[in-house]
């Protein structure tokens, strides 16, 4: 079961907790999907063990200024400025198992085994 999701704004130097939003979305398994649930690919037939879980985090202005990369030479007429901010997220289960930081740690030539830390780049206006 999902234990926690954490985010990093500094490329894994530090990790901050997030808020989880309920269990994975349930869907009725019918036909081919129902048959897939019986495969050993899902331990104990539990597809939710490998499901996405929604989470959220508050990222303050100070964190954006500290960890983000300013774009351009200055703000616009209103004093606003753009920053690129890399946000990494990783999950940990109740047994302490965490997603690996890099895909190279788990890559077997099959995209289905891509379970590394998820990395996104945001454009933030302050």
N, C-alpha and C positions, 0 to 999 in steps of 0.2 A: 504494500500500500504506500501511497505517496506520503512522505513525511514533511517535506518542505521544498520551497523553491526560493533561491537566493539570486540577487543580481549583483553585478560588478560594473562600475563605471570606469575602473582603472585597470582593465585588462587582467583581472584575476588577482591583483595585489590584495584587495579586500573584497569581502562579500557581505551584503546586507539582506536581511530577511524581507520577504514579501507577504502579502495576504492572499491566502488560497480562497477560492470561491467555489466551494462544493465539490462534489464528486464528478468524475467524467460524465459527460452527457450520455445518457442511456439511449439505446435505440433497439428497436425490436429486430432481432436477427431472424431473417427468413431466407428460404431458398439457399443459394450458394453461400451467403454470409453465415447462415446457421451451420452449414457444413464446415466452413473454415474455423469456426469456434471450437470444433472438436479436434483440430490438429494439435500436435505437441508444441507447435509454435507458441501457443498460449498456455503457459503452465497452469495445470489444473483447470483448463478450459476457461480461464479468466482473462478475457480480452481487455478488460479495464486495467489490468496490471500494466499494459503498455500504452494506455490512452493519454491523450493530452489533458491537462488540467489547467483551468483558467486561474490566473493570479493577477495581482496589481501591486504597484509600488508608487509611492510619492517621491518625486525627485525635485529637490528644492533648487532655487536659483543659485545659491552658493555652490552646490555640487556641480551644477552645469558650468559655472565659471571656473571652478577648480579643475574639473576633469575634461571639459569640452575643449575643442579647438576652435578659436575664433575664426570667422570667415570675413574676408575683406579688411579694409584699413580702419573702419570705424562704423559707428551707428548711423542710422538714417536721421532725418531732420527731427524725428521724435526721440532720438537717443537710443533707439532699439539696435540690437546687435544680433547677428546670426552665429550660432555655434553648431559644429558637428559633435555629436555625442554618441560614443559606442556604448551600447548596453548589452552585457552578456548575461545570460540566465542559465542556471543549472538546477536540476532537481536532485533530491536525495530521498531515498525510501526510508521506511521505518527501521530498517536494518543497518542504516548508515552507508549504503551503497550510493555513490555519486556518479553523475555523468562525467566521462573523461573530458579534459579541457580541449583536446584537439582530435580531429577526426582521424589523424594518423595513428592514434592509439587503438582504434577499433576497426579501421577500414579493411574489409576483406574483399573488395571489388564488387560488392553488392550494396546498393543504396539502402536496402532495408535494414542494414546493420549500422546506419548512421545514427548514432546516439550521443554525439558529442555536445558540449556546451553550445547553446544557440546564441548567435551573435547578430545584432542588428545595429544599424547606424541611423540615428535620428537627426533631423535638422530642427534646432530649437531657436526660437526668437525670444530674446529678453529685452 
